[in-house]
């Protein structure tokens, strides 16, 4: 099970500001219609000499408050959706084991929670993926301009497949639909894609060496 984190945060007190603006705007509008004779205090002189200005102010405050609260609600909803746990089937594996694809590149940047989540997901499917190259976008101004607002960006065989978040369902479909480029010579028999023995065997297949886990599989 994994969760998605995101660095987007609301400024402190933004919801309070939105509520205050909306309440003040509606209050001014209400007073402009029902009158202020019953109030225990006197309104400013401009209230009587320029009522249209106060009504415009009330409309502006009300509209601004609604806009702020809408943004707060939108961000909070997205945050809740991101924090929902993604249930991962640990025993998932394609019918044909082995590595797919020729290259995998991840464009990332420092202090990026989504980038860390992307790497965690890729590690879960490492038995079916080539060794990936990680590139910090701040190493090249052109990369910052191109990917500065959507990292991590995952390229598979030179084509952008994921931006901001890896869709595991789509990744699995790509794995299943893609031909094996490097077969696994030995397996421990474990169905878990994150099995350390499978990763050792994948590395051994790449170097031509023999590893094997025997009866020492951690997932057994």
N, C-alpha and C positions, 0 to 999 in steps of 0.2 A: 504494500500500500504506500502510495506516495501522495504528497500534496504539493500544490503549486504556490510559490511565494511571489510577491511582487513588491517593488519598492514604492509604488504609488501610494501616497498618504495624503489625507486631507489636512489642511492647516488647522491648528487647534482653534476651537471656538467658531468655526465656519457655520455649523448648524445653528448655534445660538445667534449669530449675526443674521442669518437668514430669517429665523423666527422673529427676531426683534424688528427687522425691517418690515416684514409682512404685518406684524401686529400694529406697529406705529402707522403704517400707511392706511390700513383698514380703519384704525381709530380716527385718523384725520378725516377720512371720507365720511365716516358715520357722523362725526360732529358737524361736518358741513351740511348734512341733510337734516339732522334733528335739532340743531342749534346748540348754543353753549350757555344759555341763560341759567341752566340748573347747576353749572359747574361752580365750585366754591372759590374759583380763582378767575382772574381776567385773562383772556387770550391776548396775544400781542396785537398792537394796533394794526399791523399789516393784515391780520386775520379779517378785519372788517373793511379795510381799504383796498385790499388786493386778494379777494377770495379765490380768484382763478389760479393765482400762483400757488396757493396752498393745495388746491385740488390737483394741480400738476405734480406738486411735490408728493402728494399722497399716492398718486398713480405710479410715479417713479419708484417710490419706496416699496409699494406693493409688488410691482413688476420685478424689481430687483430681488426682493425677498423670495418670490416664487422661483426665479432663475437660480438663485443660490441653493435653495432647498432641492430643486430638481437635480442640480449637479451633485449635491451631497448624496441624494438617493441613488443616482446613477452609479457613482463611484462605490458606494457601500454595497450595492447589488452585485457589481462586478467582483468586489472583494470577497463577498460570500460565495460566489460561484467558483472563484479561484481556490478558495480554501476548502471546498468540498473534496473529500478524499476520492482519489481515483483507484478503484479496486483493480489490482493487476492479477491476472491469472498466472501464478508462478509456474504452473506446469505447461504453459503454452509452448508449442514448438512446431515448426513446419514439418510436413511429411518427409521432406528430404533435408537432412542436416547439411551444414557446410556454409562457407562464406559466400555472400552475394556482393555484387558491385566491385568496382575497381578502386574507387577513391571516395573519401568522405572528409569533408572540411567543415569545421565549426568556427564561425566568426563570433567572437566574444569580446568582453571588456572586463576590466577590473571591477570588483564589488558589484557583481550582477547575479542576484539570486536565481533568476530564470535560467541563466547560463549554467549554473551549478545543477539545477534540476534537469536541464537537457543532457548534461554529461551523465548524470545518474541513470537516466532512461537509456541512453546509448550503451552504458555499461551493462544494463540488464539484457541487451540484445547483442552483446559483443561477439557471441559465438557465430553470428550470422553477418557480421559487418567487418569491413576492412579496418585496419588501424587508422584512426582519424587524426587529422592535423588541426590544431587549434591556433587561430590567428587573432591577435588582439587588434581591433579596428583602429586603435590609436597609434598603431605603428605606421599607418599610412593615412594622410588627410583625405585621400579619395575614398577610403573605406569608411571613414567617419561620416562623410557626406552621403554615402550610399546606404550605410546600414546603421547610422547613429541612433535611430529611433526604433529599431526593430530587432536588436540582438536578443537572444542568439539567432543566427541565421545558419541553417544547415544545408550544405551542398552535397549531393550524392551524385557521383560521376559527372561533376561539373554543372549540375542543374540544381537551382534552388528548390528545395522540397519543403522546408519548414522555416517560418519566421516567428520569433517570439516564444513559441511553444511547440513542442513536438507532439503531434497527434499519434498516440500509440496505435490506434486502430488503423490509421493510414500506414504507419510504419510496418505493421504486421502484414497488411495487404501487399505492400511493396516487396517485402521479404518473400512471401508465398509466391508472388507472381514473377519473381526474378530468378533467372537460372543460377545455379551454383557455379561460382568461379574458382572455388578452392574447396575441395571436399575434405571433410574431417577424416583422417586415417584411423584414429582410435577414439572411442568414446567410453565414458564411464557408464552409459546407459541411463543416466539421470535425465529427466525431462525438463529440469529447471534451466531456463536460459541464462541465469546468473551463476550457474555452477562453476566453481573454480577449476574443476578438472577439465571441463570443456574448453575453458580459456587456455589452460596449459596445453591441451592437445592442439588447439588452433595455432598457438605459438610454435609448437613443435612441428606442425605441418608446414609452417612457413619457412622454418630453418632446415627442414629435412631430418630433424632429430626425432628420437622416440622418447615419449614421456610416459604416458600410461599412468593410471592411478591405482590399478589393482583393486584391492578392497578398501582403499583409504578414502573413498569418495565422501566428502563432507555432507553431501545431500542424501546419502543412502539411508 
